[in-house]
C-alpha cells in the first residue's frame, strides 16, 4: 500500500477539545498578562515574515494557529472548530484529523508567507486558526454533503453551499481590498490544501462529493 494513503488505526480521543483548550490557554496567557509578556508572545508565536526570514523563526508556521487577535476572533474560531471539528474527527479518527488539521494549517501559513514576501509585506503578524478551520469546514462539506447548516441559527444551507459562500466572500474581499485585518488568502489556502489533502491522502474527488455524485 502507498505510504501516503496508509490509514491510521481508528481511535477517537476527542482532540478537538484539546485543540480548543490549548487555544484558550494561549489566549488567556497572552491577553491577561503584563503588556511586556503579551508583546513577547505575540511576537514569538505569530507568523511575521520578517522574523521568519531574518531570525529563522520557522516554528511560527505552526504556532500562529494558536494565537488570536481578540475575544471575538477566538470565540468564532473555536465555535466553528467545535461545531465542525467534532463531526469530522469522528469520521476521520483523531490521528487522521490531527494530521489533516496541522498539515492544512501549516501549509496555509507557508502560503501566506510566500504571498507576503512577494508583496513585500514583511511586518504583518499572521495569527488565528482560520486557515485550519476553513480546511475543517471543507472536510465537513465533503464528508457530509447533505448536512444542513443554519447560519445565525436561522438560514438553512447545505454544507457545500456554505463552503461556496465562504469562498465567494473571501474572493470578494481579496478583489476589493476590504475585510480589514482578516487574512482571506489564508482562508482560501485552507480550502485549497484541504482539497488537495482529500485527493492525495484519500484518493477522493472533493468535487464529486460536493455535487453528490
C-alpha positions in Angstrom: 0.0 0.0 0.0 1.2 3.5 -0.9 2.6 5.0 2.4 0.9 8.3 1.6 -2.5 6.6 1.7 -1.8 4.2 4.5 -4.6 4.7 7.1 -4.1 5.1 10.8 -5.8 2.7 13.2 -9.0 4.4 14.1 -9.2 5.9 17.5 -11.1 8.9 18.8 -9.7 10.7 21.8 -11.6 14.0 21.2 -8.6 16.0 20.0 -10.9 18.9 19.1 -11.4 19.6 22.8 -7.6 19.5 23.3 -7.1 22.0 20.5 -9.7 24.3 21.8 -8.2 24.0 25.3 -4.7 24.9 24.1 -6.1 27.9 22.1 -8.0 29.2 25.1 -5.0 28.8 27.4 -2.7 30.6 25.0 -5.2 33.4 24.6 -5.5 33.7 28.4 -1.8 33.7 28.9 -1.3 36.3 26.2 -4.1 38.8 26.9 -4.3 38.6 30.7 -0.6 39.1 31.4 1.6 42.1 31.5 2.0 44.2 28.4 5.6 43.1 28.1 4.7 39.4 28.2 1.8 40.0 25.9 4.0 41.6 23.3 6.6 38.8 23.7 4.1 36.1 23.0 2.5 37.9 20.0 5.9 38.5 18.5 7.3 34.9 19.1 4.1 32.9 18.2 2.5 34.9 15.4 3.9 34.3 11.9 5.8 37.5 11.0 7.5 37.2 7.6 10.4 39.4 8.6 11.1 37.2 11.7 11.0 34.0 9.6 13.5 35.5 7.1 15.9 37.2 9.4 15.6 35.2 12.6 14.6 31.8 11.1 11.5 31.6 13.4 10.1 28.7 11.3 8.1 27.3 14.2 5.6 30.2 13.8 4.2 28.4 10.7 2.6 26.2 13.3 2.2 28.4 16.4 0.4 31.2 14.6 -2.7 28.9 14.6 -2.9 29.2 18.4 -2.7 33.0 18.5 -5.8 35.2 18.3 -6.2 38.9 18.0 -9.1 39.3 20.4 -12.0 37.7 22.1 -14.3 37.8 19.1 -11.6 36.3 17.0 -11.0 33.3 19.2 -14.7 32.9 20.0 -15.8 32.4 16.4 -12.8 30.2 15.5 -13.3 27.9 18.5 -17.1 27.8 18.0 -16.5 26.8 14.3 -13.9 24.2 15.4 -16.3 22.8 17.9 -19.3 22.6 15.5 -17.5 21.1 12.5 -14.4 19.6 14.0 -16.1 17.1 16.3 -18.0 15.5 13.4 -15.0 15.5 11.1 -12.8 13.9 13.8 -15.4 11.2 14.5 -15.4 10.4 10.8 -11.7 10.5 10.2 -10.4 9.4 13.6 -8.3 11.6 15.9 -4.9 10.7 14.4 -6.0 11.5 10.9 -7.8 14.6 12.0 -4.8 16.0 13.7 -2.6 15.3 10.7 -5.2 17.0 8.5 -5.5 19.9 10.8 -1.8 20.6 11.2 -0.8 19.9 7.6 -3.5 22.2 6.1 -3.0 24.9 8.7 0.8 24.9 8.4 0.7 24.9 4.6 -1.8 27.8 4.7 0.7 29.7 6.9 3.5 29.0 4.4 1.4 30.0 1.5 0.5 33.3 3.3 4.2 33.8 4.0 5.1 33.5 0.3 2.3 36.0 -0.6 3.5 38.5 2.0 7.1 38.0 0.8 6.2 38.6 -2.8 4.2 41.7 -2.0 6.9 43.0 0.4 4.5 42.9 3.3 7.0 41.6 5.9 5.9 43.2 9.1 2.4 41.8 9.2 1.6 39.4 12.1 -0.5 36.4 10.9 -2.4 34.8 13.7 -5.5 32.6 14.2 -6.8 29.1 13.5 -8.8 30.2 10.5 -6.7 28.5 7.8 -7.1 25.2 9.5 -10.7 25.9 10.4 -11.6 26.6 6.8 -10.0 23.3 5.9 -12.1 21.5 8.5 -15.2 23.2 7.1 -14.4 21.9 3.7 -13.8 18.5 5.1 -17.2 18.6 6.8 -18.9 19.5 3.5 -17.1 16.7 1.7 -17.8 14.1 4.3 -21.4 15.3 4.9 -22.6 16.9 1.7 -26.2 16.6 2.6 -25.9 18.2 6.0 -27.9 21.3 6.7 -26.2 24.2 8.5 -28.3 27.0 10.0 -26.5 30.3 9.5 -27.1 32.5 12.6 -29.4 29.7 13.7 -32.0 30.8 11.1 -30.9 30.4 7.4 -30.7 26.7 6.3 -27.9 25.9 3.9 -26.4 22.7 2.7 -22.8 22.3 3.7 -21.4 22.6 0.2 -23.3 25.8 -0.3 -21.9 27.2 2.9 -18.4 26.5 1.7 -19.1 28.1 -1.6 -20.5 31.1 0.2 -17.4 31.5 2.3 -15.2 31.2 -0.8 -17.1 33.9 -2.6 -16.9 36.2 0.4 -13.1 35.7 0.7 -12.6 36.3 -3.0 -14.8 39.4 -2.9 -12.7 40.9 0.0 -9.5 40.0 -1.8 -10.6 41.6 -5.0 -11.9 44.8 -3.3 -9.2 45.1 -0.7 -11.8 45.0 2.1 -12.2 42.9 5.1 -9.9 44.8 7.4 -7.2 42.7 9.0 -8.8 39.4 8.1 -6.4 37.1 6.2 -8.7 36.0 3.5 -5.9 34.5 1.4 -5.1 32.2 4.4 -8.8 31.1 4.4 -8.7 30.2 0.8 -5.4 28.5 1.2 -7.0 26.4 3.9 -9.7 25.4 1.5 -7.2 24.7 -1.3 -4.9 22.5 0.8 -7.8 20.6 2.3 -9.0 19.9 -1.3 -5.5 18.6 -2.2 -5.4 16.5 1.0 -8.5 14.6 0.1 -7.2 13.9 -3.4 -3.7 12.9 -2.3 -4.3 11.2 1.0 -7.7 9.6 0.4 -8.0 9.4 -3.4 -11.4 11.2 -3.1 -12.6 13.7 -5.6 -14.0 16.6 -3.5 -16.0 18.0 -6.4 -17.8 14.7 -6.9 -18.6 14.5 -3.2 -19.8 18.1 -3.0 -22.0 17.6 -6.0 -23.4 14.4 -4.5 -22.1 12.1 -7.2 
